[in-house]
């Protein structure tokens, strides 16, 4: 019996499967390599800038308050916005995990791009100081660690990407957009130590009640992908997805944030807000 035809068919099937697999891998690589073209961050949107304010938040999980924070947003002259924030763990959580954070950021008030950021994280036996300096081409990060009173040499990292944001400027930029239902914004954010591609999708409008009051809110879905050393996108190891509610009014306050992470669902919620200076 001649098995040549059968062998030929099997070889053809194997070649077809291999070619299909290579094509799928090539397509995935191409998509990963071209994620930069999907970034939608253009000029600042038409929505008016925020008013100076002081806002307080509580943070926790499963309804349990674990930390509190205060944010002070100001206008520093005609061309700069400033943000100063403090936060710390509270209650029984503080007995288990002591943490105090200070955060200071400055952004361009016209372009809504970051200028600099400095963050200090104090734990029971460690302290981290992170400084970010932004330029039109990227960011320089300097990070210093002190452990049990002994300071280690600071480390420096450079990340190059145009139209880069920190957390402060990213929020300013997102709130400046029209935020129509189902609209999508994709921005590259460097919060402190690494860069991420953030995809924010407006999923609709709904009523939200927090300690600060009841608000008509814009509901947004948040997804994050870590940008690797070679510019490739990687799954975030701890963050799965998040939801942000922003007040649907002239102030566009962050009302509530929920995030599904590796330990469950955590939240941040607006407790109070006080506006400073003349009203809009």
N, C-alpha and C positions, 0 to 999 in steps of 0.2 A: 504494500500500500504506500502511496506517495503522500508524505506529510508536508511537502514543500508549500502547497497553497495555504494550509492551516498555519504553518509557521510564518508565512508572509503576512497573513491577516493579523496574527498576534503582534508581529513587529510593527505593522502599520498602526494598530491600536495603541501600542506603547508609545510610538513616536507622536501620535496625535495627543495622547494624554500629557506627555512631557512638554510638547509645544504649548498646550493649553495652560499647563502649570507655569511655564516660563512667562507666558503672556500675562497671566494674572499677577505674578510677582513683579514683572516690569511695570504693569499698570499701577500696582500699589506703591512701588518705589517712585514712580512719576508723580503720583498724587502727593506723597509725603514730601518730595522735593519741591513741589510747586505750591505748597501751602501759603507761601508768601503772597502769591497772586490773589489769594482769597481775602486778604486783610482789607477791610473796608474803611479804615480810619483816614478820612480826608480832613478838610478844614472844619473848624468849630461850627456847630449847627446854629440855627437862628433863635433858639430859645434863650431868653434873657439870663444873665448870670445870677447866682444866688445872693441873697442878702447876708451880711455878717450875722453870725448867730453863735449861741452856745447850746449844745445838745448833750443830753445824757442818755446812755444805753445800758441795758443789762444783757448778760450773756449766760448761756447755760445749755442744758440738754434735758429732755423729757420733763420739761416744766420746772426743773431745778435751777435756781440762779447760782452760777459759779463765779461770776466776775462782773465788774461794773466798769464803765468808762465815761469819759467826758471829752467832747470835741469842741474846739473853738476855731471857727472859721472867720477870717478877717480879710480885708483888702489892704495890701501893703503898698500904698502909693497908687498911681494911675495904671500901672502895668503889671502888677503882681498880686496873686492871691496867696494867702498863708493859711496853714492848718497846723494847729497844735493839739495833740491828744494825749491823754493819760488813761491808764487802765491797770487794774489789779484784781487778783482773785480775792474772793470773799468767803465768809462763813467757814463751814467745816472743810470746804475744798482748799482754802488757804492753809489749813493745818496740814493737809496732805501734800499740797503743791503750791509753794509760795512763788508768786510772779508779780512783778511790777514793770510796766512798760511806759515809756515816753516816746512820742512820735512828733517830729516836726518836718513839715514839707512846704516848699515854695514852688509855685507854678506861674507860668506866663499867663496873664489875664486876658490876652487877646487871642493867642494861638491855643491856649489850654494845654500846653506842653510842660512837662516837669523841668525844673531847674536844679533843685537839690532836695535831698531827704536825709534826715539823721534819726536813727532809732536806737534806743537803749533798752535792753531786756535784762532785768535783774531777777535771778533765781536765788535759791537758798545758798548755793555755794559757787555759782557761776554768774558772769555778766558778759553780755555781748553788746558791742557798739558797732552799728552798721551805718556807713555813710555812702550815699549815692550822689554822684555828680553827673548830670546829663549834658549832652551836646547834641547838635543836629544829627550826628551819626551813631549815637549810642549812649552807653553809660559806663562809668568807672565805679566799681564797688570796692570799698576798703572796709574790712571787717576785723575787729580785734576781740579777743577773748581773754577774760581774767577768771582764773579758777583758784579758789581758796586764797585770794589776795595776790596771786602770782600772775602777771600779765605775760601772755604769749605774743610772739611777733605778729603784727597785723598782716593779713593776706590781702592781695589785690586781684581783682578779676575785671576783665573787660568784656563787654557784650556789645556788639555792633549791630544796630538795626535802626533805620530811619523811622520816624513816627512812633517812637517808643513812649510808654507811659509808666508812671508809678501808680499806686492805688488812688492817691488824691487827684491827680490829673485825669486818670481814667474815669473816675466818677464825674468830674466836671465835664469831660468830653461827652460821656454817654447822656447825661441829663440835658446837654445843649441840643441834642438831636430831637427831631419831631416825635419819635417813639410811637409811630402808628402801629396798630395791631399787626402782628406777624412780620414786622420789620426785623432785620438782623444786623447787628454790629459785630465785627470781628477785629479785636485789637490785641496788640502785643504788650504785655504788662511785665515789668520787673519790680516786684513788690519789695524784695530785700536781698535775696541770695541767688535766685534763679529767674529765668524768663519763662513766661507762659503765653500760650495763645488762648485768649478768652473769647468765647462766642456767646453773645447776649441776644436772646430772642424774645420779643414782646409777645406774650401768649394771650393777653387780653386785659380787661378792666374788671375790678371787683371792689366791694366795700371791705375795709380792713379796720379792726379795732385794736389799738394798742394802749398802753398806759397813758400816752400823750393825748389820746382822743380817737375819734372815728374819722376815717378819711376815705375819699374815693381814691383808688390806687391803681397804678400801672403794674401789672404782674409780669415779671421777666424770668426766663429760664437762663441759667448760667452753666456753661460747660468749660472745663479747663484741660488743656494738654500741655505737658511740659516740653520745652524746647531743649533738645540734647546738645552736647558739645559740638556735634557735627551738623547742627541745624535740623535734625530730624525731630518729628513729633513723637512723644512718648506718653503713655497713659499716666495720669497723676496717681501715685501710689496710695495716697490717703483720701483725696477728694474724689467723689463720684459725680455728684451734680448738685446744683444749688438753685434756690428760688429767691428773688429779690422783689419786694414790694416798695414802690416809689410813689409818693403822694402825687395825685393827678391834679396839680394846681400850679400856681406861679412859683412855688418854692421847690417842688420836686425833692422832698426830703426822703432819705432812706428810712422807711418805717420798720421794716422787718427783713431779716435775712435768715433763711434756713439752708443748711448744707448737710447732705448725706456723706458722711465720712466713714472711715474704717471702724469706728467705735459706735456708730449710730447717727442720730440726727442732732445737730447742734444749732443754736439760734442766737441771734442778736436782735434786740427790740428797743425802739425809741421809748424812753421814759418821760422826757420833758424837752422842751425847746424854748429858747428865749431869743428874740431877734434884737439886734443892736442898731442904733442909729435910726435914720428916717425910714419910714415904711415905703414900700414901692407904690 
